[in-house]
Amino acid sequence: MTSSVYEIIIKKKRGFELAREEIEYIVNGYVSGEIPDYQMSALLMAICFNSLSAEETACLTLAMAHSGDMLDLSPLGFCVDKHSTGGVGDKITLIAAPIAAACGARVPKMSGRGLGHTGGTIDKLESIPEFSTELSYDDFIRIVNETGFAIAGQTANLVPADKKIYALRDCTGTVDSIPLICSSIMSKKLASGANGIVLDVKFGSGAFMKTPEEAEKLAKAMVEVGKLAGRRVSAILTDMNAPHGRAIGNSLEVIEAIQTLKGSGPADLEELSIAVAAEMLCVAGRGSEKKCFKLAEKALKSGMALDTFRRMIELQGGNPRVIDDTSLLPCAAYEEEVLSDKGGVIDEMDCEKLGLLSLELGAGRKTKDDPIDHAAGILMLKTLGDSVAVGEPVAVLYSSRPGIDMRAAADKLRAALTIISNGKNKNVNNILKIIKGIDI
């Protein structure tokens, strides 16, 4: 017989492990409205203090995943998904997905919108004229079969448990729990139906997890849950102490993704995109790490990935001419060149401040219903480890927001950079390590 909600709260408060039936009872009862917020809040706080085992976390994740629609991707055969824990200037999906698809992988991806200082893949793609992220199930499957990948918005009834629980966590101080973060992310990935999942887990000033140790703990928890759920999962720990590439903001990031697919993007962005695509191919069973890296590199260098991206844009209703003419993307009404007030080397970049500045310029939203300016954002002309002279341009700001004080915005950008006179130029390594949940 299932315990009462009160008994389950006391059990977890005392540090005991919950049974699968108890976790399912809690999740289903909360989604249906039978369990009130105050009891769920108490349980979430008990979990924050006493954590969950890997088995409990997997049970919670599966119960949340099954609280709504479960996407059936069986018509596609084995397919692989990619998820980022969120960052500033993170346009990796726009590059890695077409690379992996060009190599024969099936990549059906459901993505979200940005909120706060981190951007969303759907917002980036919607800066492309006429591009549609609202696809029927049949169109979604058809496009993946034709091009190898499609990117669509999440369905309204995908993991309703996560929507309710996350909203409660946000206002009860229970966000920073590894098992709860893990179940939130992985429940959506499991419900999205892919057989394999590559997780891009970020750490640093622009990420939710600030240290490599925190990121690794989360990555290992998600990989373990994926294994227990019968999925092939791998995680890459990546550094978000500087933006990936130089662009922050929706149309700016699409332009940089196109440049990278043409072989003329920033070296760090190309390197990370190839690494993520190669790991997607490994998870999809396309061969050894070395072979998959070579496949990914060839797909990028040969233009196959660019052609795949062009075809996906066309099939999702967008104007494929943006590949050859990025001026077709939205343009900002105002721009401001930011000049450095110091000379030396950029020793630190506060990515969170850069993300918040991008939001202030109009590139993001503070609430889910806020409109965004697809042309707004920041183009960094200098990045971590670069030398800079007094009066040298370090960035360009873009906005169409009426009344925006671009000079004040420029001051905020300068404040996000730490420039030291005796610093040395240094190479930034984006990838800390790869955590595999499978033997490849």
ROVEXTOR-356505 format. One record per residue (C-alpha): x, y, z. Coordinates in steps of 0.5 Angstrom, whole numbers, plus 2048, in hexadecimal, padded with zeros to 3 digits. Layout:
X->X Y->Y Z->Z
...
This chain:
X->800 Y->800 Z->800
X->803 Y->807 Z->7FE
X->805 Y->80B Z->804
X->801 Y->812 Z->805
X->804 Y->818 Z->803
X->806 Y->81A Z->80A
X->809 Y->813 Z->80B
X->80D Y->814 Z->805
X->810 Y->81B Z->807
X->812 Y->819 Z->80E
X->815 Y->813 Z->80B
X->819 Y->817 Z->806
X->81B Y->81C Z->80C
X->81E Y->817 Z->810
X->822 Y->815 Z->80A
X->81F Y->80E Z->808
X->81E Y->80C Z->800
X->818 Y->80D Z->7FD
X->814 Y->807 Z->7F9
X->813 Y->808 Z->7F2
X->80B Y->807 Z->7F4
X->80C Y->80D Z->7F9
X->80F Y->811 Z->7F4
X->80A Y->810 Z->7EE
X->805 Y->811 Z->7F3
X->808 Y->818 Z->7F5
X->809 Y->81A Z->7EE
X->802 Y->818 Z->7EB
X->7FE Y->81B Z->7F1
X->802 Y->822 Z->7F0
X->800 Y->822 Z->7E9
X->7F9 Y->820 Z->7EA
X->7F8 Y->825 Z->7EF
X->7F7 Y->820 Z->7F5
X->7FD Y->822 Z->7F9
X->7FE Y->82A Z->7FA
X->804 Y->82E Z->7F9
X->806 Y->82E Z->801
X->807 Y->827 Z->801
X->80B Y->827 Z->7FB
X->80F Y->82C Z->7FD
X->810 Y->829 Z->804
X->813 Y->822 Z->800
X->817 Y->827 Z->7FB
X->81A Y->82A Z->801
X->81B Y->823 Z->804
X->81F Y->821 Z->7FE
X->823 Y->827 Z->7FE
X->826 Y->825 Z->805
X->826 Y->81D Z->804
X->827 Y->81C Z->7FC
X->824 Y->816 Z->7F8
X->828 Y->810 Z->7F6
X->829 Y->80F Z->7EF
X->823 Y->80A Z->7EF
X->81F Y->80F Z->7F2
X->821 Y->814 Z->7ED
X->820 Y->80F Z->7E7
X->819 Y->80E Z->7EA
X->817 Y->815 Z->7EB
X->81A Y->817 Z->7E4
X->815 Y->811 Z->7E1
X->80F Y->813 Z->7E5
X->810 Y->81A Z->7E3
X->811 Y->818 Z->7DB
X->80B Y->814 Z->7DB
X->807 Y->819 Z->7DE
X->805 Y->81C Z->7D7
X->806 Y->81A Z->7D0
X->80C Y->815 Z->7CE
X->80E Y->816 Z->7C7
X->80F Y->810 Z->7C3
X->815 Y->811 Z->7BE
X->815 Y->809 Z->7BC
X->814 Y->80B Z->7B5
X->81B Y->80E Z->7B5
X->81E Y->808 Z->7B7
X->824 Y->80A Z->7BC
X->824 Y->811 Z->7BD
X->829 Y->816 Z->7C2
X->827 Y->81C Z->7C5
X->82C Y->822 Z->7C8
X->82A Y->826 Z->7CE
X->82E Y->82C Z->7D1
X->82D Y->82E Z->7D8
X->82D Y->835 Z->7D6
X->832 Y->83B Z->7D4
X->834 Y->841 Z->7D1
X->835 Y->841 Z->7CA
X->834 Y->83A Z->7C9
X->832 Y->838 Z->7C2
X->835 Y->831 Z->7C2
X->82E Y->82E Z->7C0
X->82E Y->832 Z->7BA
X->835 Y->82F Z->7B8
X->835 Y->828 Z->7BB
X->82F Y->826 Z->7B9
X->82F Y->827 Z->7B1
X->837 Y->824 Z->7B2
X->834 Y->81E Z->7B5
X->82E Y->81D Z->7B0
X->833 Y->81E Z->7AA
X->836 Y->818 Z->7AD
X->830 Y->814 Z->7AD
X->82E Y->815 Z->7B4
X->826 Y->816 Z->7B5
X->826 Y->81C Z->7BA
X->81E Y->81E Z->7BC
X->81F Y->824 Z->7C1
X->81A Y->827 Z->7C5
X->81D Y->82E Z->7C8
X->81A Y->833 Z->7CC
X->81A Y->83B Z->7CC
X->81F Y->83F Z->7D0
X->81E Y->842 Z->7D7
X->822 Y->846 Z->7DB
X->829 Y->847 Z->7D9
X->82A Y->841 Z->7D5
X->827 Y->840 Z->7CE
X->823 Y->83B Z->7CA
X->823 Y->837 Z->7C4
X->81C Y->839 Z->7C2
X->81D Y->840 Z->7C2
X->823 Y->840 Z->7BE
X->820 Y->83C Z->7B9
X->81A Y->840 Z->7B9
X->81E Y->846 Z->7B7
X->81F Y->843 Z->7B0
X->819 Y->846 Z->7AB
X->813 Y->841 Z->7AB
X->816 Y->83B Z->7AF
X->811 Y->837 Z->7B3
X->813 Y->833 Z->7B9
X->80C Y->831 Z->7BA
X->80B Y->82B Z->7B6
X->806 Y->825 Z->7B6
X->809 Y->81E Z->7B8
X->808 Y->81C Z->7B1
X->80C Y->822 Z->7AF
X->811 Y->821 Z->7B4
X->813 Y->81A Z->7B2
X->813 Y->81B Z->7AB
X->818 Y->821 Z->7AB
X->81C Y->81C Z->7AF
X->81C Y->817 Z->7AA
X->81D Y->81C Z->7A5
X->823 Y->820 Z->7A8
X->825 Y->81C Z->7AE
X->823 Y->821 Z->7B3
X->81E Y->826 Z->7B5
X->81D Y->82B Z->7BA
X->816 Y->82C Z->7BD
X->813 Y->82F Z->7C3
X->811 Y->82B Z->7C9
X->80A Y->829 Z->7C9
X->805 Y->82C Z->7CE
X->804 Y->825 Z->7D2
X->80B Y->823 Z->7D2
X->80D Y->821 Z->7D9
X->808 Y->826 Z->7DD
X->80A Y->823 Z->7E4
X->811 Y->827 Z->7E2
X->80D Y->82D Z->7E1
X->809 Y->82D Z->7E7
X->80F Y->82B Z->7EC
X->814 Y->830 Z->7E9
X->810 Y->836 Z->7EA
X->80F Y->833 Z->7F1
X->817 Y->832 Z->7F2
X->818 Y->839 Z->7EF
X->814 Y->83D Z->7F5
X->816 Y->838 Z->7FA
X->81D Y->838 Z->7FA
X->81E Y->831 Z->7F8
X->821 Y->832 Z->7F1
X->828 Y->830 Z->7F3
X->827 Y->829 Z->7F4
X->82B Y->824 Z->7EF
X->826 Y->81F Z->7EF
X->820 Y->824 Z->7EE
X->824 Y->827 Z->7E8
X->826 Y->820 Z->7E5
X->81F Y->81E Z->7E5
X->81C Y->825 Z->7E2
X->821 Y->824 Z->7DC
X->821 Y->81D Z->7DB
X->819 Y->81C Z->7DC
X->819 Y->820 Z->7D6
X->81E Y->81D Z->7D2
X->81B Y->816 Z->7D3
X->814 Y->818 Z->7D1
X->817 Y->81B Z->7CB
X->818 Y->814 Z->7C9
X->81F Y->813 Z->7C7
X->823 Y->80D Z->7C8
X->82A Y->811 Z->7C9
X->82B Y->817 Z->7CC
X->831 Y->81C Z->7CC
X->831 Y->821 Z->7D2
X->835 Y->827 Z->7D2
X->836 Y->829 Z->7D9
X->839 Y->830 Z->7DA
X->83D Y->833 Z->7E0
X->840 Y->83A Z->7E1
X->83D Y->841 Z->7E2
X->838 Y->840 Z->7DC
X->835 Y->83A Z->7DE
X->831 Y->837 Z->7E4
X->836 Y->833 Z->7E7
X->83C Y->838 Z->7E8
X->841 Y->832 Z->7EA
X->844 Y->82C Z->7E6
X->843 Y->828 Z->7EC
X->83B Y->82A Z->7EC
X->83A Y->829 Z->7E5
X->83E Y->822 Z->7E5
X->839 Y->820 Z->7EB
X->833 Y->822 Z->7E7
X->836 Y->81F Z->7E1
X->837 Y->818 Z->7E4
X->830 Y->818 Z->7E7
X->82D Y->819 Z->7E0
X->831 Y->814 Z->7DD
X->82F Y->80F Z->7E2
X->828 Y->810 Z->7E2
X->828 Y->810 Z->7DA
X->82C Y->809 Z->7DB
X->826 Y->807 Z->7E0
X->821 Y->809 Z->7DB
X->824 Y->805 Z->7D6
X->827 Y->80A Z->7D2
X->82E Y->80B Z->7CF
X->830 Y->812 Z->7D2
X->837 Y->816 Z->7D2
X->839 Y->81C Z->7D5
X->83E Y->821 Z->7D3
X->840 Y->827 Z->7D8
X->841 Y->82D Z->7D5
X->844 Y->834 Z->7D7
X->83F Y->83A Z->7D7
X->844 Y->83F Z->7DA
X->844 Y->842 Z->7D3
X->83E Y->842 Z->7CE
X->83F Y->83C Z->7C9
X->841 Y->840 Z->7C3
X->840 Y->848 Z->7C2
X->839 Y->849 Z->7C1
X->833 Y->84A Z->7C7
X->82C Y->84B Z->7C4
X->827 Y->847 Z->7C0
X->829 Y->849 Z->7B9
X->830 Y->84B Z->7BA
X->831 Y->844 Z->7BD
X->82D Y->841 Z->7B6
X->832 Y->845 Z->7B2
X->838 Y->842 Z->7B6
X->836 Y->83B Z->7B6
X->835 Y->83C Z->7AE
X->83C Y->83F Z->7AE
X->83F Y->839 Z->7B2
X->83B Y->834 Z->7AD
X->83F Y->837 Z->7A7
X->845 Y->836 Z->7AB
X->846 Y->83D Z->7AD
X->844 Y->83E Z->7B4
X->848 Y->83F Z->7BA
X->84D Y->839 Z->7BC
X->84A Y->837 Z->7C3
X->843 Y->837 Z->7C0
X->845 Y->832 Z->7BA
X->849 Y->82E Z->7BF
X->843 Y->82D Z->7C4
X->83E Y->82C Z->7BF
X->842 Y->826 Z->7BB
X->843 Y->823 Z->7C2
X->83C Y->823 Z->7C4
X->83A Y->821 Z->7BD
X->83F Y->81B Z->7BE
X->83D Y->819 Z->7C4
X->836 Y->819 Z->7C1
X->838 Y->814 Z->7BC
X->83C Y->810 Z->7C1
X->835 Y->80F Z->7C5
X->831 Y->80D Z->7BF
X->836 Y->808 Z->7BE
X->83A Y->80B Z->7B8
X->841 Y->808 Z->7BA
X->847 Y->80A Z->7BE
X->848 Y->811 Z->7C1
X->84E Y->812 Z->7BC
X->849 Y->80F Z->7B6
X->843 Y->814 Z->7B8
X->848 Y->81A Z->7B9
X->84A Y->819 Z->7B2
X->843 Y->818 Z->7AF
X->841 Y->81E Z->7B3
X->847 Y->822 Z->7B1
X->846 Y->820 Z->7A9
X->83F Y->822 Z->7AA
X->840 Y->829 Z->7AC
X->846 Y->82A Z->7A7
X->843 Y->827 Z->7A1
X->83D Y->82B Z->7A2
X->838 Y->825 Z->7A3
X->836 Y->828 Z->7A9
X->834 Y->82F Z->7A6
X->830 Y->82C Z->7A1
X->82C Y->828 Z->7A6
X->82B Y->82E Z->7AA
X->828 Y->832 Z->7A4
X->824 Y->82C Z->7A2
X->821 Y->82C Z->7A9
X->81F Y->833 Z->7A9
X->81C Y->832 Z->7A3
X->818 Y->82C Z->7A5
X->816 Y->830 Z->7AC
X->813 Y->836 Z->7A7
X->819 Y->83B Z->7A8
X->81C Y->83F Z->7A3
X->823 Y->83A Z->7A1
X->826 Y->841 Z->79D
X->828 Y->843 Z->7A4
X->82E Y->83E Z->7A4
X->831 Y->842 Z->79E
X->82E Y->849 Z->7A0
X->82E Y->84A Z->7A7
X->82B Y->851 Z->7A6
X->824 Y->84E Z->7A6
X->824 Y->84D Z->7AD
X->822 Y->852 Z->7B2
X->826 Y->858 Z->7B3
X->826 Y->85D Z->7B9
X->824 Y->864 Z->7B9
X->82A Y->866 Z->7BD
X->831 Y->864 Z->7BE
X->837 Y->866 Z->7C2
X->83E Y->865 Z->7C2
X->841 Y->864 Z->7C9
X->849 Y->866 Z->7CA
X->84D Y->863 Z->7CF
X->84F Y->868 Z->7D4
X->855 Y->864 Z->7D6
X->85B Y->861 Z->7D3
X->85D Y->85A Z->7D5
X->85A Y->853 Z->7D4
X->853 Y->850 Z->7D5
X->854 Y->84C Z->7DB
X->84D Y->84B Z->7DD
X->846 Y->84C Z->7DA
X->840 Y->84C Z->7DE
X->83B Y->848 Z->7DA
X->835 Y->849 Z->7DE
X->836 Y->850 Z->7DE
X->837 Y->850 Z->7D6
X->830 Y->84B Z->7D6
X->82C Y->850 Z->7DA
X->82F Y->856 Z->7D6
X->82D Y->852 Z->7CF
X->826 Y->852 Z->7D3
X->826 Y->859 Z->7D4
X->827 Y->85B Z->7CD
X->821 Y->856 Z->7CB
X->824 Y->850 Z->7C9
X->821 Y->84C Z->7CF
X->81B Y->84C Z->7D4
X->81A Y->84C Z->7DB
X->813 Y->849 Z->7DB
X->811 Y->844 Z->7D6
X->80C Y->848 Z->7D3
X->811 Y->84E Z->7D1
X->812 Y->850 Z->7CA
X->819 Y->850 Z->7C7
X->81D Y->854 Z->7C2
X->820 Y->84E Z->7BE
X->825 Y->853 Z->7BB
X->828 Y->855 Z->7C2
X->82E Y->853 Z->7C6
X->835 Y->854 Z->7C6
X->83B Y->852 Z->7C1
X->841 Y->851 Z->7C5
X->847 Y->853 Z->7C1
X->84C Y->851 Z->7C7
X->84C Y->84B Z->7CB
X->84F Y->848 Z->7D1
X->856 Y->848 Z->7D1
X->857 Y->84D Z->7CB
X->85B Y->853 Z->7CB
X->858 Y->85A Z->7CB
X->85A Y->861 Z->7CB
X->857 Y->867 Z->7CE
X->852 Y->86A Z->7C9
X->852 Y->863 Z->7C5
X->84B Y->861 Z->7C3
X->849 Y->85B Z->7C8
X->842 Y->85A Z->7C6
X->83C Y->85C Z->7C2
X->835 Y->85D Z->7C5
X->82E Y->85C Z->7C1
X->827 Y->85E Z->7C3
X->821 Y->861 Z->7C0
X->81E Y->862 Z->7C7
X->81B Y->869 Z->7C7
X->81E Y->86E Z->7CC
X->824 Y->869 Z->7CD
X->82A Y->86C Z->7D0
X->830 Y->869 Z->7CC
X->835 Y->86D Z->7D0
X->833 Y->86A Z->7D6
X->833 Y->864 Z->7D3
X->83A Y->864 Z->7D1
X->83C Y->866 Z->7D8
X->839 Y->860 Z->7DA
X->83C Y->85C Z->7D5
X->843 Y->85F Z->7D7
X->841 Y->85D Z->7DE
X->841 Y->856 Z->7DC
X->848 Y->855 Z->7DA
X->84E Y->855 Z->7DF
X->854 Y->857 Z->7DB
X->85B Y->857 Z->7DE
X->861 Y->85A Z->7DC
X->866 Y->854 Z->7DD
X->862 Y->84F Z->7DB
X->864 Y->84A Z->7D6
X->860 Y->847 Z->7CF
X->85D Y->840 Z->7D1
X->859 Y->83B Z->7CD
X->853 Y->839 Z->7D0
X->851 Y->832 Z->7D0
X->849 Y->831 Z->7CF
X->849 Y->82A Z->7D1
X->84B Y->828 Z->7D8
X->849 Y->820 Z->7D7
X->844 Y->81B Z->7D4
X->840 Y->817 Z->7D9
X->83D Y->811 Z->7D5
X->837 Y->80C Z->7D8
X->839 Y->807 Z->7D2
X->83E Y->803 Z->7D0
X->840 Y->805 Z->7C9
